[in-house]
Amino acid sequence: MAAPKDVIWPRDPHTAAKHALLRRYLQAWAPIMLSHNEVVTYAEGFAGPGIYRDGEPGSPVVAHQVFSAALRRSPRRVKMVLVEEDGRRKTELERRIKVAVDSSSVRDDRLDVHIAQGQCHPDLLQQLDRTGSLHHPMFVLLDGFGGPEVPFPLLQRIATQRRSEVMVTFQPAFLVRFSEKAERHRSAGDAFFGGTDWQGVFQQPSSRKAAYLRDRYRESLGRAGFQHTLVFEMIDEGSRLLYLIFGTRHERGVEKMKEAMWVVDTTSGIRYRDPKDPNQQALDLELEPDTGPLRRILLDHLATVETARSVDQLKKFALLETVYRPTQVIPLLKRMRDQEEINVSPGRITGTSTVTPLRQGALF
């Protein structure tokens, strides 16, 4: 969506889904982090007013609610560092956080909220430094109105804390416009992507520009220090897309994000799509999901590697490179074996079994 001009605006379906995902992930992240660290930090570079037109809570209030609940079961501390550029929205956010604080039983010194007016960069980094948050694990939400809006050095600095994670959102339409205009602003693009590889977008056909920049940005997160990245597309009822990219240094972070992602309110009107699926099929994340896209992805992967892959390697590939969970791999491999699409040696599927494709190009 374009940047709104009002202090408060309606919540769109993408935002509702993002907030549901954020709530579920933080509910998993907070107990794990608080069990191993005296202090953790939640930060936002585009915090907003904390509320939407129909009264729905903004992401800072969602996070405050989650941490208030977590701290009732933990003696540790949480810092929240929130940066908002618009002074009117900062004032509204302060009101909304005060309401959240008043309804919480957690003392201010245990759930310490810092709200500042400024831009995501450099002000967020300055606030993280001022509050001492750079020395503790952080979850940083960078959810702007377009993207890329986050300079590479900010990502690098966040990643220096080995337990920190980041979630960045992009609108494909913005990326296409960026690719069309950025030839006049190459230095800005270099700052966003942390290098010049993204400039290959100028040789891409129009239909590939957004995906090309999405993939380059995922690589940028890796270079910044986030060893594992998860990319998926959120699709609303009007077929509008939003890219969501998650960066962490731990496989467990990817696993927990997947678990949060697959617990979806089926009434939200949002579906996901795996960028690696050659058919780009939208997924209904149900109890028994359609694994057709994963089947195509695995066959494509097996066709491009030089040696056979073990079942454990395919489970790890599914975890780190797709929107699917490792637990969905073995039942799918059994069906693929029975349909004579793959060979499994030995015949019984275990973690060490090797898998090879039986039919080249069997992707449909």
C-alpha positions as a printed Julia matrix, in Angstrom:
364×3 Matrix{Float64}:
   0.0     0.0     0.0
   1.05    3.61   -0.52
   2.12    5.48    2.6
  -1.08    6.81    4.23
  -1.37   10.5     5.02
  -3.8    10.19    7.93
  -2.75    9.52   11.5
  -4.84    6.33   11.56
  -5.91    4.29    8.55
  -7.87    1.08    7.83
  -6.13   -2.23    8.39
  -5.78   -4.2     5.14
  -5.85   -8.03    4.92
  -2.06   -8.28    4.55
  -1.56   -6.35    7.77
  -4.09   -8.48    9.64
  -2.26  -11.63    8.55
   1.16  -10.17    9.38
  -0.01   -9.29   12.87
  -1.47  -12.76   13.42
   1.86  -14.24   12.31
   3.8   -11.8    14.51
   1.71  -12.62   17.56
   2.11  -16.37   17.11
   5.83  -16.15   16.48
   6.53  -13.87   19.46
   4.49  -16.2    21.66
   7.05  -18.88   20.78
  10.1   -16.58   20.69
   9.6   -14.82   24.03
   9.65  -17.87   26.37
  12.67  -19.35   24.6
  14.67  -16.12   24.7
  13.65  -15.2    28.24
  14.69  -18.62   29.52
  18.28  -18.01   28.36
  18.73  -14.23   28.63
  18.21  -11.64   31.34
  17.06   -9.04   28.79
  15.63   -9.23   25.27
  14.54   -6.44   22.94
  11.7    -6.02   20.48
  12.19   -3.17   18.01
  10.36   -1.53   15.12
  11.65    1.01   12.62
   8.2     1.93   11.22
   6.11    1.7    14.38
   2.97    3.6    13.3
   0.23    4.89   15.62
  -0.45    1.6    17.4
  -4.07    1.35   16.28
  -6.16    1.09   13.11
  -9.36    2.83   12.13
 -11.68    0.12   13.46
  -9.79   -0.21   16.73
  -7.51   -3.13   15.83
  -4.16   -3.02   17.67
  -1.01   -2.11   15.74
   2.08   -4.29   15.87
   3.67   -2.48   18.87
   0.53   -3.11   20.93
   0.39   -6.73   19.74
   4.0    -7.18   20.86
   3.33   -5.48   24.2
   0.42   -7.83   24.85
   2.58  -10.88   24.11
   5.46   -9.76   26.3
   3.15   -8.77   29.16
   1.79  -12.31   29.18
   5.26  -13.87   28.91
   6.68  -11.8    31.78
   3.96  -13.01   34.13
   5.75  -16.37   33.93
   9.32  -15.08   33.85
  11.44  -12.87   36.14
  13.43  -11.47   33.19
  13.12   -8.1    31.38
  12.01   -6.92   27.93
  12.85   -3.66   26.21
  10.72   -2.3    23.39
  12.33    0.26   21.07
   9.84    1.9    18.73
  10.68    4.55   16.12
   8.04    6.48   14.17
   8.77    9.33   11.77
   5.39   11.12   11.93
   5.03   13.18   15.11
   1.24   12.82   15.15
   1.48    9.05   14.98
   4.17    8.99   17.66
   1.8    10.85   19.98
  -1.0     8.41   19.22
   1.36    5.47   19.74
   2.34    6.82   23.15
  -1.35    6.95   24.09
  -1.94    3.39   22.91
   1.08    2.03   24.74
  -0.04    3.82   27.93
  -3.41    2.07   27.67
  -1.59   -1.26   27.2
   0.67   -0.52   30.2
  -2.28    0.44   32.4
  -4.0    -2.86   31.61
  -0.86   -4.89   32.3
   0.26   -6.2    35.68
   3.94   -6.07   34.69
   6.05   -3.28   36.16
   7.54   -0.65   33.83
  11.09   -1.62   34.77
  10.46   -5.18   33.5
   8.71   -4.17   30.27
  10.48   -0.95   29.37
   9.11    0.87   26.29
  11.14    3.55   24.47
   9.33    5.54   21.78
  11.23    7.98   19.59
  10.42   10.16   16.63
  12.7     9.64   13.68
  13.47    7.62   10.58
  14.16    3.92   10.57
  17.74    4.76    9.69
  19.76    6.13   11.39
  17.42    6.74   14.33
  16.5     3.12   15.1
  20.14    2.12   15.39
  20.84    5.14   17.6
  17.96    4.23   19.9
  19.06    0.6    20.08
  22.53    1.8    21.05
  21.22    4.32   23.58
  19.07    1.7    25.33
  21.85   -0.88   25.39
  19.77   -3.21   23.24
  22.59   -4.03   20.85
  24.11   -6.22   23.55
  21.03   -8.4    23.91
  18.99  -10.65   21.61
  16.59   -8.64   19.46
  13.6    -9.27   17.26
  13.42   -6.37   14.81
  10.36   -5.76   12.65
  11.04   -3.6     9.57
   7.58   -3.27    8.08
   7.51   -0.13    5.95
   5.12    0.94    3.22
   7.22   -0.18    0.29
  10.77   -1.42    0.41
  13.63   -1.72    0.32
  13.88    1.08    2.88
  16.43   -0.45    5.23
  20.11    0.33    4.59
  22.41   -2.67    4.64
  24.59   -1.39    7.54
  21.53   -1.48    9.82
  20.99   -5.15    9.01
  24.67   -5.86    9.61
  24.59   -4.19   13.01
  21.47   -6.09   14.08
  23.04   -9.37   12.98
  26.15   -8.87   15.14
  24.11  -10.06   18.11
  24.06  -13.76   17.3
  20.57  -14.42   18.72
  18.91  -11.49   16.97
  16.35  -11.88   14.2
  14.76   -9.6    11.65
  11.55   -9.63    9.64
  11.33   -7.39    6.56
   8.36   -6.86    4.24
   8.35   -5.72    0.61
   5.6    -4.98   -1.86
   6.36   -6.43   -5.31
   4.8    -3.42   -7.03
   7.24   -1.17   -5.19
  10.16   -3.33   -6.27
   9.11   -3.07   -9.91
   8.87    0.72   -9.66
  12.2     0.76   -7.85
  13.86   -1.24  -10.62
  12.52    1.16  -13.23
  13.72    4.27  -11.42
  16.81    3.03   -9.61
  19.07    3.35  -12.65
  19.03    7.06  -11.79
  19.66    6.27   -8.12
  22.18    3.46   -8.19
  23.98    4.61   -5.05
  20.73    4.37   -3.05
  20.17    0.85   -4.38
  23.74   -0.12   -3.47
  23.09    1.12    0.08
  19.88   -0.89    0.37
  21.3    -4.12   -1.03
  24.83   -3.8     0.34
  26.47   -4.18   -3.07
  25.9    -3.98   -6.81
  24.52   -7.45   -7.61
  20.98   -6.09   -7.58
  21.77   -4.01  -10.67
  21.3    -7.12  -12.78
  17.6    -6.25  -12.55
  18.06   -3.88  -15.49
  18.64   -6.88  -17.77
  15.58   -8.78  -16.47
  12.23   -8.88  -18.29
   9.46   -6.93  -16.56
   7.82  -10.12  -15.34
  10.99  -11.13  -13.44
  12.08   -7.81  -11.93
  10.29   -8.04   -8.58
  11.32  -11.66   -7.97
  14.89  -10.87   -8.98
  15.14   -8.08   -6.41
  13.42  -10.23   -3.79
  16.07  -12.92   -4.25
  18.92  -10.42   -4.2
  17.6    -8.98   -0.95
  17.45  -12.41    0.59
  21.11  -12.8    -0.35
  21.77   -9.41    1.25
  20.36  -10.66    4.54
  22.73  -13.61    4.31
  25.72  -11.33    3.71
  24.64   -9.16    6.62
  25.05  -12.16    8.9
  21.66  -13.88    9.02
  22.72  -17.41    8.18
  19.18  -18.63    7.54
  16.47  -16.78    5.67
  12.88  -17.67    4.94
  10.98  -16.05    2.07
   7.32  -16.4     1.27
   4.59  -14.48   -0.45
   1.33  -13.45    1.19
  -1.65  -13.17   -1.19
  -4.87  -11.39   -0.24
  -8.33  -11.93   -1.68
  -7.64   -9.39   -4.41
  -4.52  -11.35   -5.49
  -2.26   -8.56   -4.19
   1.16   -9.83   -3.11
   3.45   -9.01   -0.23
   6.92  -10.49    0.21
   7.94  -11.38    3.75
  11.59  -12.16    4.46
  12.72  -13.51    7.82
  16.36  -13.65    8.87
  17.92  -15.59   11.75
  21.17  -17.32   12.64
  19.48  -20.4    14.02
  17.53  -23.19   12.35
  15.21  -23.29   15.34
  14.12  -19.74   14.5
  13.13  -20.87   11.02
  11.28  -23.84   12.5
   9.31  -21.67   14.93
   8.45  -19.16   12.2
   7.17  -22.04   10.05
   5.03  -23.3    12.93
   3.55  -19.83   13.39
   2.97  -19.45    9.67
   1.13  -22.76    9.33
  -1.29  -21.91   12.13
  -3.5   -19.69    9.99
  -6.97  -18.37   10.58
  -8.77  -19.65    7.5
 -11.13  -16.67    7.63
  -8.34  -14.13    7.19
  -8.53  -14.21    3.4
  -4.74  -14.6     3.14
  -2.91  -17.46    1.51
   0.78  -18.13    1.01
   2.86  -18.99   -2.01
   6.31  -20.54   -2.1
   8.64  -18.58   -4.42
  10.42  -21.83   -5.31
   7.28  -23.47   -6.71
   7.58  -23.39  -10.52
   3.77  -23.35  -10.82
   3.41  -20.57   -8.21
   0.39  -22.25   -6.65
  -1.31  -20.46   -3.77
  -1.49  -22.57   -0.61
  -4.42  -23.1     1.7
  -2.61  -23.87    4.94
  -4.96  -26.52    6.26
  -4.47  -29.43    8.66
  -3.82  -31.67    5.64
  -2.24  -29.19    3.22
  -1.75  -29.64   -0.49
   1.87  -30.69   -0.87
   1.78  -30.52   -4.67
   4.04  -27.45   -4.69
   6.53  -29.19   -2.39
   6.51  -32.21   -4.7
   7.43  -29.99   -7.65
  10.09  -28.19   -5.62
  11.71  -31.45   -4.47
  11.72  -32.93   -7.96
  13.22  -29.73   -9.33
  15.85  -29.78   -6.58
  16.71  -33.45   -7.2
  17.05  -32.74  -10.92
  19.56  -29.93  -10.35
  21.9   -31.6    -7.84
  24.69  -33.88   -8.99
  24.35  -36.58   -6.32
  21.48  -38.36   -4.62
  20.07  -36.69   -1.54
  19.31  -38.35    1.78
  15.91  -37.99    3.38
  17.49  -35.91    6.16
  19.02  -33.59    3.55
  15.63  -33.16    1.87
  14.0   -32.42    5.22
  16.62  -29.76    5.91
  16.14  -28.37    2.39
  12.4   -28.12    3.02
  13.0   -26.34    6.33
  15.49  -23.78    5.08
  14.49  -23.26    1.46
  10.7   -23.66    1.28
   7.6   -22.63    3.21
   7.0   -26.28    4.15
   7.9   -28.09    7.36
  10.26  -31.07    7.59
   7.46  -33.23    9.02
   5.66  -32.94    5.67
   8.55  -34.46    3.7
   8.46  -38.16    4.62
   4.72  -38.71    3.95
   5.17  -36.96    0.6
   8.23  -39.06   -0.3
   6.25  -42.23    0.42
   3.56  -41.14   -2.03
   6.17  -40.16   -4.62
   7.86  -43.55   -4.24
   4.55  -45.38   -4.63
   3.78  -43.32   -7.75
   7.22  -44.26   -9.15
   8.47  -40.69   -9.31
  11.48  -41.37   -7.08
  13.64  -44.25   -6.03
  14.42  -44.7    -2.33
  17.32  -46.86   -1.24
  16.85  -48.88    0.84
  13.11  -49.21    0.24
  12.1   -48.29    3.78
  12.27  -44.52    4.19
  14.54  -43.42    7.03
  16.66  -40.33    7.55
  19.69  -41.92    5.9
  17.81  -43.34    2.89
  18.91  -41.89   -0.43
  16.45  -40.43   -2.92
  16.85  -40.13   -6.69
  14.29  -39.09   -9.32
  13.0   -41.82  -11.65
  11.58  -39.56  -14.36
  13.33  -36.44  -15.57
  11.04  -33.47  -15.79
   8.28  -35.12  -13.74
   7.18  -31.79  -12.31
   3.44  -31.86  -12.83
